[in-house]
Amino acid sequence: MDGTLVDTEPYWIATEYAMAEKYGGTWSEEHALNLVGNALLESGDYIRVHMGIDRTPQQIVDELLDGVVARVEVEVPWRPGARELLTDLHRQGVPCALVTMSWQRFVDPILAHLPEGAFATVVTGDRVEFGKPHPEPYLTAAAELGLHPGQCLAIEDSNTGAKSAVAAGCTVLCVPNHVPILEGDGRVFVDTLDGLDTAGLAALVDSYAGGSETPTA
């Protein structure tokens, strides 16, 4: 979700800097980008150590969520083409799952802006024992869709997320945003989702499965 469906990473980063100022900690863009795609409690522990503030990981996560949810409720920053692609997939009867390390209370205000039933299931970071890059989130989503992971295409904007999806057995459409994604097996790269529809996704995956060089667009 973050960085793929919506570009909320700037919201998270702004909230992190505000927390550093509030508690007398130090923070940097490098530290902020190191958290992209990670499980929230792991990020909370990273912030506790590297920001140098006297807060528990849970307290940090709760305060981060408060700040980011408040921003999302004012404006949802959709990524180019993401909502349109999701709408077309829904119209074409393709079952979709949202797999995010954000927690449910952050996901809810974003889902409220999407057509009802756009996602057949939602796997959040507070639902799984092991977050990305562990395969559990994508394995859970595939099982709840009633599909083998090999039948699924994941769309990811981070290397952490791509590793999770590939480890689960999915093919991954990589759309780098704030952080780079390494090339590798099972990874298809595009610059943007803008202009992609269900047929375009199928063509990309078919080209990859057919043994050609990793397709890019």
Biotite code that builds the C-alpha atoms (Angstrom):
import biotite.structure as struc

atoms = struc.array([
    struc.Atom([0.000, 0.000, 0.000], chain_id="A", res_id=1, res_name="MET", atom_name="CA", element="C"),
    struc.Atom([2.506, 2.655, 1.138], chain_id="A", res_id=2, res_name="ASP", atom_name="CA", element="C"),
    struc.Atom([4.414, 3.795, -1.920], chain_id="A", res_id=3, res_name="GLY", atom_name="CA", element="C"),
    struc.Atom([2.476, 1.571, -4.336], chain_id="A", res_id=4, res_name="THR", atom_name="CA", element="C"),
    struc.Atom([-1.211, 2.405, -3.987], chain_id="A", res_id=5, res_name="LEU", atom_name="CA", element="C"),
    struc.Atom([-0.687, 5.645, -2.079], chain_id="A", res_id=6, res_name="VAL", atom_name="CA", element="C"),
    struc.Atom([2.433, 7.765, -1.670], chain_id="A", res_id=7, res_name="ASP", atom_name="CA", element="C"),
    struc.Atom([2.273, 8.088, 2.102], chain_id="A", res_id=8, res_name="THR", atom_name="CA", element="C"),
    struc.Atom([6.004, 7.742, 2.715], chain_id="A", res_id=9, res_name="GLU", atom_name="CA", element="C"),
    struc.Atom([6.363, 11.554, 2.977], chain_id="A", res_id=10, res_name="PRO", atom_name="CA", element="C"),
    struc.Atom([3.638, 11.470, 5.666], chain_id="A", res_id=11, res_name="TYR", atom_name="CA", element="C"),
    struc.Atom([5.575, 8.875, 7.663], chain_id="A", res_id=12, res_name="TRP", atom_name="CA", element="C"),
    struc.Atom([8.835, 10.789, 7.289], chain_id="A", res_id=13, res_name="ILE", atom_name="CA", element="C"),
    struc.Atom([7.262, 14.093, 8.339], chain_id="A", res_id=14, res_name="ALA", atom_name="CA", element="C"),
    struc.Atom([5.784, 12.390, 11.414], chain_id="A", res_id=15, res_name="THR", atom_name="CA", element="C"),
    struc.Atom([9.174, 10.854, 12.279], chain_id="A", res_id=16, res_name="GLU", atom_name="CA", element="C"),
    struc.Atom([10.882, 14.258, 12.129], chain_id="A", res_id=17, res_name="TYR", atom_name="CA", element="C"),
    struc.Atom([8.115, 15.754, 14.289], chain_id="A", res_id=18, res_name="ALA", atom_name="CA", element="C"),
    struc.Atom([8.657, 12.989, 16.842], chain_id="A", res_id=19, res_name="MET", atom_name="CA", element="C"),
    struc.Atom([12.417, 13.611, 16.885], chain_id="A", res_id=20, res_name="ALA", atom_name="CA", element="C"),
    struc.Atom([11.815, 17.311, 17.546], chain_id="A", res_id=21, res_name="GLU", atom_name="CA", element="C"),
    struc.Atom([9.218, 16.582, 20.236], chain_id="A", res_id=22, res_name="LYS", atom_name="CA", element="C"),
    struc.Atom([11.443, 14.201, 22.210], chain_id="A", res_id=23, res_name="TYR", atom_name="CA", element="C"),
    struc.Atom([14.827, 15.779, 21.534], chain_id="A", res_id=24, res_name="GLY", atom_name="CA", element="C"),
    struc.Atom([16.063, 13.045, 19.201], chain_id="A", res_id=25, res_name="GLY", atom_name="CA", element="C"),
    struc.Atom([18.008, 13.164, 15.942], chain_id="A", res_id=26, res_name="THR", atom_name="CA", element="C"),
    struc.Atom([16.840, 11.864, 12.571], chain_id="A", res_id=27, res_name="TRP", atom_name="CA", element="C"),
    struc.Atom([17.884, 11.810, 8.916], chain_id="A", res_id=28, res_name="SER", atom_name="CA", element="C"),
    struc.Atom([16.511, 11.049, 5.469], chain_id="A", res_id=29, res_name="GLU", atom_name="CA", element="C"),
    struc.Atom([18.785, 7.991, 5.317], chain_id="A", res_id=30, res_name="GLU", atom_name="CA", element="C"),
    struc.Atom([17.283, 6.556, 8.486], chain_id="A", res_id=31, res_name="HIS", atom_name="CA", element="C"),
    struc.Atom([13.769, 7.293, 7.246], chain_id="A", res_id=32, res_name="ALA", atom_name="CA", element="C"),
    struc.Atom([14.330, 5.475, 3.944], chain_id="A", res_id=33, res_name="LEU", atom_name="CA", element="C"),
    struc.Atom([15.799, 2.470, 5.767], chain_id="A", res_id=34, res_name="ASN", atom_name="CA", element="C"),
    struc.Atom([12.313, 1.875, 7.205], chain_id="A", res_id=35, res_name="LEU", atom_name="CA", element="C"),
    struc.Atom([10.466, 1.683, 3.877], chain_id="A", res_id=36, res_name="VAL", atom_name="CA", element="C"),
    struc.Atom([8.553, -1.601, 3.637], chain_id="A", res_id=37, res_name="GLY", atom_name="CA", element="C"),
    struc.Atom([9.454, -2.821, 7.132], chain_id="A", res_id=38, res_name="ASN", atom_name="CA", element="C"),
    struc.Atom([7.113, -4.145, 9.808], chain_id="A", res_id=39, res_name="ALA", atom_name="CA", element="C"),
    struc.Atom([5.978, -1.335, 12.086], chain_id="A", res_id=40, res_name="LEU", atom_name="CA", element="C"),
    struc.Atom([7.242, -2.702, 15.392], chain_id="A", res_id=41, res_name="LEU", atom_name="CA", element="C"),
    struc.Atom([10.646, -3.338, 13.813], chain_id="A", res_id=42, res_name="GLU", atom_name="CA", element="C"),
    struc.Atom([10.562, 0.260, 12.583], chain_id="A", res_id=43, res_name="SER", atom_name="CA", element="C"),
    struc.Atom([9.593, 1.403, 16.072], chain_id="A", res_id=44, res_name="GLY", atom_name="CA", element="C"),
    struc.Atom([12.606, -0.334, 17.553], chain_id="A", res_id=45, res_name="ASP", atom_name="CA", element="C"),
    struc.Atom([14.870, 1.121, 14.853], chain_id="A", res_id=46, res_name="TYR", atom_name="CA", element="C"),
    struc.Atom([13.543, 4.609, 15.634], chain_id="A", res_id=47, res_name="ILE", atom_name="CA", element="C"),
    struc.Atom([14.027, 4.100, 19.369], chain_id="A", res_id=48, res_name="ARG", atom_name="CA", element="C"),
    struc.Atom([17.682, 3.193, 18.845], chain_id="A", res_id=49, res_name="VAL", atom_name="CA", element="C"),
    struc.Atom([18.681, 5.557, 16.035], chain_id="A", res_id=50, res_name="HIS", atom_name="CA", element="C"),
    struc.Atom([16.535, 8.535, 16.992], chain_id="A", res_id=51, res_name="MET", atom_name="CA", element="C"),
    struc.Atom([17.676, 8.104, 20.580], chain_id="A", res_id=52, res_name="GLY", atom_name="CA", element="C"),
    struc.Atom([14.372, 8.696, 22.327], chain_id="A", res_id=53, res_name="ILE", atom_name="CA", element="C"),
    struc.Atom([13.015, 7.214, 25.537], chain_id="A", res_id=54, res_name="ASP", atom_name="CA", element="C"),
    struc.Atom([9.905, 5.579, 24.056], chain_id="A", res_id=55, res_name="ARG", atom_name="CA", element="C"),
    struc.Atom([8.993, 1.927, 23.568], chain_id="A", res_id=56, res_name="THR", atom_name="CA", element="C"),
    struc.Atom([8.545, 0.541, 20.030], chain_id="A", res_id=57, res_name="PRO", atom_name="CA", element="C"),
    struc.Atom([4.802, 0.238, 20.689], chain_id="A", res_id=58, res_name="GLN", atom_name="CA", element="C"),
    struc.Atom([4.550, 3.855, 21.866], chain_id="A", res_id=59, res_name="GLN", atom_name="CA", element="C"),
    struc.Atom([6.490, 4.996, 18.811], chain_id="A", res_id=60, res_name="ILE", atom_name="CA", element="C"),
    struc.Atom([4.238, 3.057, 16.440], chain_id="A", res_id=61, res_name="VAL", atom_name="CA", element="C"),
    struc.Atom([1.078, 4.389, 18.090], chain_id="A", res_id=62, res_name="ASP", atom_name="CA", element="C"),
    struc.Atom([2.297, 7.969, 17.756], chain_id="A", res_id=63, res_name="GLU", atom_name="CA", element="C"),
    struc.Atom([3.414, 7.430, 14.169], chain_id="A", res_id=64, res_name="LEU", atom_name="CA", element="C"),
    struc.Atom([0.017, 6.042, 13.257], chain_id="A", res_id=65, res_name="LEU", atom_name="CA", element="C"),
    struc.Atom([-1.762, 8.958, 14.916], chain_id="A", res_id=66, res_name="ASP", atom_name="CA", element="C"),
    struc.Atom([0.251, 11.418, 12.860], chain_id="A", res_id=67, res_name="GLY", atom_name="CA", element="C"),
    struc.Atom([-0.036, 9.631, 9.517], chain_id="A", res_id=68, res_name="VAL", atom_name="CA", element="C"),
    struc.Atom([-3.748, 8.817, 9.883], chain_id="A", res_id=69, res_name="VAL", atom_name="CA", element="C"),
    struc.Atom([-4.434, 12.500, 10.613], chain_id="A", res_id=70, res_name="ALA", atom_name="CA", element="C"),
    struc.Atom([-2.700, 13.451, 7.344], chain_id="A", res_id=71, res_name="ARG", atom_name="CA", element="C"),
    struc.Atom([-4.478, 10.761, 5.308], chain_id="A", res_id=72, res_name="VAL", atom_name="CA", element="C"),
    struc.Atom([-7.852, 11.923, 6.601], chain_id="A", res_id=73, res_name="GLU", atom_name="CA", element="C"),
    struc.Atom([-7.097, 15.335, 5.089], chain_id="A", res_id=74, res_name="VAL", atom_name="CA", element="C"),
    struc.Atom([-5.817, 14.019, 1.748], chain_id="A", res_id=75, res_name="GLU", atom_name="CA", element="C"),
    struc.Atom([-5.129, 10.567, 0.280], chain_id="A", res_id=76, res_name="VAL", atom_name="CA", element="C"),
    struc.Atom([-2.034, 10.864, -1.981], chain_id="A", res_id=77, res_name="PRO", atom_name="CA", element="C"),
    struc.Atom([-2.808, 8.284, -4.685], chain_id="A", res_id=78, res_name="TRP", atom_name="CA", element="C"),
    struc.Atom([0.051, 6.978, -6.818], chain_id="A", res_id=79, res_name="ARG", atom_name="CA", element="C"),
    struc.Atom([-0.308, 7.571, -10.580], chain_id="A", res_id=80, res_name="PRO", atom_name="CA", element="C"),
    struc.Atom([-2.513, 4.916, -12.185], chain_id="A", res_id=81, res_name="GLY", atom_name="CA", element="C"),
    struc.Atom([-2.860, 2.789, -9.033], chain_id="A", res_id=82, res_name="ALA", atom_name="CA", element="C"),
    struc.Atom([-6.518, 3.451, -8.242], chain_id="A", res_id=83, res_name="ARG", atom_name="CA", element="C"),
    struc.Atom([-7.465, 3.185, -11.918], chain_id="A", res_id=84, res_name="GLU", atom_name="CA", element="C"),
    struc.Atom([-5.687, -0.171, -12.266], chain_id="A", res_id=85, res_name="LEU", atom_name="CA", element="C"),
    struc.Atom([-7.305, -1.514, -9.122], chain_id="A", res_id=86, res_name="LEU", atom_name="CA", element="C"),
    struc.Atom([-10.732, -0.406, -10.367], chain_id="A", res_id=87, res_name="THR", atom_name="CA", element="C"),
    struc.Atom([-10.188, -2.147, -13.724], chain_id="A", res_id=88, res_name="ASP", atom_name="CA", element="C"),
    struc.Atom([-9.023, -5.365, -12.042], chain_id="A", res_id=89, res_name="LEU", atom_name="CA", element="C"),
    struc.Atom([-12.165, -5.308, -9.894], chain_id="A", res_id=90, res_name="HIS", atom_name="CA", element="C"),
    struc.Atom([-14.382, -4.766, -12.945], chain_id="A", res_id=91, res_name="ARG", atom_name="CA", element="C"),
    struc.Atom([-12.669, -7.648, -14.745], chain_id="A", res_id=92, res_name="GLN", atom_name="CA", element="C"),
    struc.Atom([-13.357, -9.980, -11.821], chain_id="A", res_id=93, res_name="GLY", atom_name="CA", element="C"),
    struc.Atom([-9.706, -10.420, -10.813], chain_id="A", res_id=94, res_name="VAL", atom_name="CA", element="C"),
    struc.Atom([-9.536, -11.104, -7.052], chain_id="A", res_id=95, res_name="PRO", atom_name="CA", element="C"),
    struc.Atom([-7.176, -8.701, -5.314], chain_id="A", res_id=96, res_name="CYS", atom_name="CA", element="C"),
    struc.Atom([-5.583, -8.680, -1.868], chain_id="A", res_id=97, res_name="ALA", atom_name="CA", element="C"),
    struc.Atom([-3.990, -5.772, -0.051], chain_id="A", res_id=98, res_name="LEU", atom_name="CA", element="C"),
    struc.Atom([-0.752, -6.879, 1.620], chain_id="A", res_id=99, res_name="VAL", atom_name="CA", element="C"),
    struc.Atom([0.730, -4.146, 3.784], chain_id="A", res_id=100, res_name="THR", atom_name="CA", element="C"),
    struc.Atom([2.864, -3.848, 6.877], chain_id="A", res_id=101, res_name="MET", atom_name="CA", element="C"),
    struc.Atom([0.754, -0.888, 7.983], chain_id="A", res_id=102, res_name="SER", atom_name="CA", element="C"),
    struc.Atom([-1.840, -1.652, 10.633], chain_id="A", res_id=103, res_name="TRP", atom_name="CA", element="C"),
    struc.Atom([-5.588, -1.856, 10.156], chain_id="A", res_id=104, res_name="GLN", atom_name="CA", element="C"),
    struc.Atom([-6.423, 1.519, 11.678], chain_id="A", res_id=105, res_name="ARG", atom_name="CA", element="C"),
    struc.Atom([-4.215, 3.212, 9.090], chain_id="A", res_id=106, res_name="PHE", atom_name="CA", element="C"),
    struc.Atom([-5.605, 1.122, 6.235], chain_id="A", res_id=107, res_name="VAL", atom_name="CA", element="C"),
    struc.Atom([-9.287, 1.808, 7.002], chain_id="A", res_id=108, res_name="ASP", atom_name="CA", element="C"),
    struc.Atom([-9.404, 5.492, 5.953], chain_id="A", res_id=109, res_name="PRO", atom_name="CA", element="C"),
    struc.Atom([-7.748, 4.614, 2.632], chain_id="A", res_id=110, res_name="ILE", atom_name="CA", element="C"),
    struc.Atom([-10.101, 1.707, 1.947], chain_id="A", res_id=111, res_name="LEU", atom_name="CA", element="C"),
    struc.Atom([-13.005, 4.082, 2.564], chain_id="A", res_id=112, res_name="ALA", atom_name="CA", element="C"),
    struc.Atom([-12.025, 5.934, -0.646], chain_id="A", res_id=113, res_name="HIS", atom_name="CA", element="C"),
    struc.Atom([-12.085, 2.779, -2.805], chain_id="A", res_id=114, res_name="LEU", atom_name="CA", element="C"),
    struc.Atom([-15.058, 0.929, -4.327], chain_id="A", res_id=115, res_name="PRO", atom_name="CA", element="C"),
    struc.Atom([-16.598, -1.590, -1.942], chain_id="A", res_id=116, res_name="GLU", atom_name="CA", element="C"),
    struc.Atom([-15.074, -5.030, -2.508], chain_id="A", res_id=117, res_name="GLY", atom_name="CA", element="C"),
    struc.Atom([-12.000, -3.679, -4.319], chain_id="A", res_id=118, res_name="ALA", atom_name="CA", element="C"),
    struc.Atom([-9.965, -6.041, -2.149], chain_id="A", res_id=119, res_name="PHE", atom_name="CA", element="C"),
    struc.Atom([-11.217, -9.554, -1.467], chain_id="A", res_id=120, res_name="ALA", atom_name="CA", element="C"),
    struc.Atom([-8.959, -9.723, 1.585], chain_id="A", res_id=121, res_name="THR", atom_name="CA", element="C"),
    struc.Atom([-6.644, -7.402, 3.499], chain_id="A", res_id=122, res_name="VAL", atom_name="CA", element="C"),
    struc.Atom([-3.479, -8.626, 5.236], chain_id="A", res_id=123, res_name="VAL", atom_name="CA", element="C"),
    struc.Atom([-2.017, -6.005, 7.576], chain_id="A", res_id=124, res_name="THR", atom_name="CA", element="C"),
    struc.Atom([1.114, -5.974, 9.680], chain_id="A", res_id=125, res_name="GLY", atom_name="CA", element="C"),
    struc.Atom([-0.860, -6.509, 12.872], chain_id="A", res_id=126, res_name="ASP", atom_name="CA", element="C"),
    struc.Atom([-2.365, -9.723, 11.474], chain_id="A", res_id=127, res_name="ARG", atom_name="CA", element="C"),
    struc.Atom([0.844, -11.665, 10.846], chain_id="A", res_id=128, res_name="VAL", atom_name="CA", element="C"),
    struc.Atom([3.562, -12.991, 13.116], chain_id="A", res_id=129, res_name="GLU", atom_name="CA", element="C"),
    struc.Atom([6.375, -12.260, 10.674], chain_id="A", res_id=130, res_name="PHE", atom_name="CA", element="C"),
    struc.Atom([6.371, -9.154, 8.497], chain_id="A", res_id=131, res_name="GLY", atom_name="CA", element="C"),
    struc.Atom([8.052, -8.484, 5.170], chain_id="A", res_id=132, res_name="LYS", atom_name="CA", element="C"),
    struc.Atom([10.615, -9.583, 3.960], chain_id="A", res_id=133, res_name="PRO", atom_name="CA", element="C"),
    struc.Atom([9.317, -12.875, 5.433], chain_id="A", res_id=134, res_name="HIS", atom_name="CA", element="C"),
    struc.Atom([6.924, -14.653, 3.016], chain_id="A", res_id=135, res_name="PRO", atom_name="CA", element="C"),
    struc.Atom([4.122, -15.000, 5.592], chain_id="A", res_id=136, res_name="GLU", atom_name="CA", element="C"),
    struc.Atom([2.153, -11.894, 4.490], chain_id="A", res_id=137, res_name="PRO", atom_name="CA", element="C"),
    struc.Atom([1.911, -13.028, 0.863], chain_id="A", res_id=138, res_name="TYR", atom_name="CA", element="C"),
    struc.Atom([1.364, -16.672, 1.767], chain_id="A", res_id=139, res_name="LEU", atom_name="CA", element="C"),
    struc.Atom([-1.537, -15.557, 3.961], chain_id="A", res_id=140, res_name="THR", atom_name="CA", element="C"),
    struc.Atom([-3.041, -13.411, 1.217], chain_id="A", res_id=141, res_name="ALA", atom_name="CA", element="C"),
    struc.Atom([-2.805, -16.148, -1.419], chain_id="A", res_id=142, res_name="ALA", atom_name="CA", element="C"),
    struc.Atom([-4.408, -18.683, 0.916], chain_id="A", res_id=143, res_name="ALA", atom_name="CA", element="C"),
    struc.Atom([-7.278, -16.298, 1.679], chain_id="A", res_id=144, res_name="GLU", atom_name="CA", element="C"),
    struc.Atom([-7.824, -15.763, -2.043], chain_id="A", res_id=145, res_name="LEU", atom_name="CA", element="C"),
    struc.Atom([-7.898, -19.538, -2.484], chain_id="A", res_id=146, res_name="GLY", atom_name="CA", element="C"),
    struc.Atom([-4.911, -19.419, -4.833], chain_id="A", res_id=147, res_name="LEU", atom_name="CA", element="C"),
    struc.Atom([-1.420, -20.851, -5.023], chain_id="A", res_id=148, res_name="HIS", atom_name="CA", element="C"),
    struc.Atom([1.167, -18.049, -4.697], chain_id="A", res_id=149, res_name="PRO", atom_name="CA", element="C"),
    struc.Atom([2.460, -18.983, -8.137], chain_id="A", res_id=150, res_name="GLY", atom_name="CA", element="C"),
    struc.Atom([-0.900, -17.867, -9.545], chain_id="A", res_id=151, res_name="GLN", atom_name="CA", element="C"),
    struc.Atom([-0.495, -14.421, -7.988], chain_id="A", res_id=152, res_name="CYS", atom_name="CA", element="C"),
    struc.Atom([1.133, -11.207, -9.142], chain_id="A", res_id=153, res_name="LEU", atom_name="CA", element="C"),
    struc.Atom([2.364, -8.892, -6.390], chain_id="A", res_id=154, res_name="ALA", atom_name="CA", element="C"),
    struc.Atom([2.899, -5.188, -7.006], chain_id="A", res_id=155, res_name="ILE", atom_name="CA", element="C"),
    struc.Atom([5.651, -3.720, -4.842], chain_id="A", res_id=156, res_name="GLU", atom_name="CA", element="C"),
    struc.Atom([7.630, -0.489, -4.490], chain_id="A", res_id=157, res_name="ASP", atom_name="CA", element="C"),
    struc.Atom([10.388, -1.682, -2.119], chain_id="A", res_id=158, res_name="SER", atom_name="CA", element="C"),
    struc.Atom([13.058, -4.362, -2.091], chain_id="A", res_id=159, res_name="ASN", atom_name="CA", element="C"),
    struc.Atom([11.754, -5.567, 1.283], chain_id="A", res_id=160, res_name="THR", atom_name="CA", element="C"),
    struc.Atom([8.301, -6.151, -0.170], chain_id="A", res_id=161, res_name="GLY", atom_name="CA", element="C"),
    struc.Atom([9.654, -7.736, -3.347], chain_id="A", res_id=162, res_name="ALA", atom_name="CA", element="C"),
    struc.Atom([11.719, -10.198, -1.286], chain_id="A", res_id=163, res_name="LYS", atom_name="CA", element="C"),
    struc.Atom([8.613, -11.177, 0.675], chain_id="A", res_id=164, res_name="SER", atom_name="CA", element="C"),
    struc.Atom([6.548, -11.814, -2.443], chain_id="A", res_id=165, res_name="ALA", atom_name="CA", element="C"),
    struc.Atom([9.263, -13.752, -4.295], chain_id="A", res_id=166, res_name="VAL", atom_name="CA", element="C"),
    struc.Atom([9.950, -15.883, -1.216], chain_id="A", res_id=167, res_name="ALA", atom_name="CA", element="C"),
    struc.Atom([6.244, -16.750, -1.115], chain_id="A", res_id=168, res_name="ALA", atom_name="CA", element="C"),
    struc.Atom([6.347, -17.863, -4.763], chain_id="A", res_id=169, res_name="GLY", atom_name="CA", element="C"),
    struc.Atom([4.691, -14.869, -6.434], chain_id="A", res_id=170, res_name="CYS", atom_name="CA", element="C"),
    struc.Atom([5.830, -13.017, -9.521], chain_id="A", res_id=171, res_name="THR", atom_name="CA", element="C"),
    struc.Atom([6.429, -9.374, -8.592], chain_id="A", res_id=172, res_name="VAL", atom_name="CA", element="C"),
    struc.Atom([5.734, -6.264, -10.612], chain_id="A", res_id=173, res_name="LEU", atom_name="CA", element="C"),
    struc.Atom([8.298, -3.814, -9.231], chain_id="A", res_id=174, res_name="CYS", atom_name="CA", element="C"),
    struc.Atom([7.475, -0.113, -9.376], chain_id="A", res_id=175, res_name="VAL", atom_name="CA", element="C"),
    struc.Atom([10.363, 1.617, -7.562], chain_id="A", res_id=176, res_name="PRO", atom_name="CA", element="C"),
    struc.Atom([9.399, 4.804, -5.769], chain_id="A", res_id=177, res_name="ASN", atom_name="CA", element="C"),
    struc.Atom([11.430, 6.155, -2.850], chain_id="A", res_id=178, res_name="HIS", atom_name="CA", element="C"),
    struc.Atom([13.949, 3.303, -2.649], chain_id="A", res_id=179, res_name="VAL", atom_name="CA", element="C"),
    struc.Atom([15.645, 1.094, -5.277], chain_id="A", res_id=180, res_name="PRO", atom_name="CA", element="C"),
    struc.Atom([14.618, -2.512, -5.925], chain_id="A", res_id=181, res_name="ILE", atom_name="CA", element="C"),
    struc.Atom([17.266, -5.048, -6.855], chain_id="A", res_id=182, res_name="LEU", atom_name="CA", element="C"),
    struc.Atom([16.842, -7.090, -10.013], chain_id="A", res_id=183, res_name="GLU", atom_name="CA", element="C"),
    struc.Atom([16.333, -10.824, -9.639], chain_id="A", res_id=184, res_name="GLY", atom_name="CA", element="C"),
    struc.Atom([14.274, -13.849, -10.533], chain_id="A", res_id=185, res_name="ASP", atom_name="CA", element="C"),
    struc.Atom([10.542, -13.370, -10.422], chain_id="A", res_id=186, res_name="GLY", atom_name="CA", element="C"),
    struc.Atom([10.780, -9.589, -10.732], chain_id="A", res_id=187, res_name="ARG", atom_name="CA", element="C"),
    struc.Atom([9.281, -7.555, -13.573], chain_id="A", res_id=188, res_name="VAL", atom_name="CA", element="C"),
    struc.Atom([10.015, -3.816, -13.646], chain_id="A", res_id=189, res_name="PHE", atom_name="CA", element="C"),
    struc.Atom([7.914, -0.866, -14.781], chain_id="A", res_id=190, res_name="VAL", atom_name="CA", element="C"),
    struc.Atom([8.414, 2.848, -14.176], chain_id="A", res_id=191, res_name="ASP", atom_name="CA", element="C"),
    struc.Atom([4.771, 3.576, -13.389], chain_id="A", res_id=192, res_name="THR", atom_name="CA", element="C"),
    struc.Atom([1.316, 2.017, -13.144], chain_id="A", res_id=193, res_name="LEU", atom_name="CA", element="C"),
    struc.Atom([-0.116, 4.926, -15.092], chain_id="A", res_id=194, res_name="ASP", atom_name="CA", element="C"),
    struc.Atom([-1.803, 3.624, -18.249], chain_id="A", res_id=195, res_name="GLY", atom_name="CA", element="C"),
    struc.Atom([-1.652, -0.043, -17.176], chain_id="A", res_id=196, res_name="LEU", atom_name="CA", element="C"),
    struc.Atom([-4.860, -2.050, -17.163], chain_id="A", res_id=197, res_name="ASP", atom_name="CA", element="C"),
    struc.Atom([-5.688, -5.710, -16.576], chain_id="A", res_id=198, res_name="THR", atom_name="CA", element="C"),
    struc.Atom([-4.732, -6.709, -20.130], chain_id="A", res_id=199, res_name="ALA", atom_name="CA", element="C"),
    struc.Atom([-1.448, -4.813, -19.875], chain_id="A", res_id=200, res_name="GLY", atom_name="CA", element="C"),
    struc.Atom([-0.558, -6.585, -16.637], chain_id="A", res_id=201, res_name="LEU", atom_name="CA", element="C"),
    struc.Atom([-1.313, -9.955, -18.212], chain_id="A", res_id=202, res_name="ALA", atom_name="CA", element="C"),
    struc.Atom([0.898, -9.134, -21.196], chain_id="A", res_id=203, res_name="ALA", atom_name="CA", element="C"),
    struc.Atom([3.824, -8.215, -18.939], chain_id="A", res_id=204, res_name="LEU", atom_name="CA", element="C"),
    struc.Atom([3.526, -11.418, -16.927], chain_id="A", res_id=205, res_name="VAL", atom_name="CA", element="C"),
    struc.Atom([3.050, -13.581, -20.030], chain_id="A", res_id=206, res_name="ASP", atom_name="CA", element="C"),
    struc.Atom([6.174, -12.065, -21.562], chain_id="A", res_id=207, res_name="SER", atom_name="CA", element="C"),
    struc.Atom([8.172, -12.831, -18.427], chain_id="A", res_id=208, res_name="TYR", atom_name="CA", element="C"),
    struc.Atom([6.793, -16.366, -18.129], chain_id="A", res_id=209, res_name="ALA", atom_name="CA", element="C"),
    struc.Atom([7.570, -16.987, -21.776], chain_id="A", res_id=210, res_name="GLY", atom_name="CA", element="C"),
    struc.Atom([11.276, -16.799, -21.031], chain_id="A", res_id=211, res_name="GLY", atom_name="CA", element="C"),
    struc.Atom([12.096, -13.442, -22.550], chain_id="A", res_id=212, res_name="SER", atom_name="CA", element="C"),
    struc.Atom([14.348, -10.953, -20.838], chain_id="A", res_id=213, res_name="GLU", atom_name="CA", element="C"),
    struc.Atom([12.778, -9.278, -17.841], chain_id="A", res_id=214, res_name="THR", atom_name="CA", element="C"),
    struc.Atom([10.268, -6.889, -19.465], chain_id="A", res_id=215, res_name="PRO", atom_name="CA", element="C"),
    struc.Atom([10.283, -3.229, -18.588], chain_id="A", res_id=216, res_name="THR", atom_name="CA", element="C"),
    struc.Atom([7.948, -0.395, -19.450], chain_id="A", res_id=217, res_name="ALA", atom_name="CA", element="C"),
])
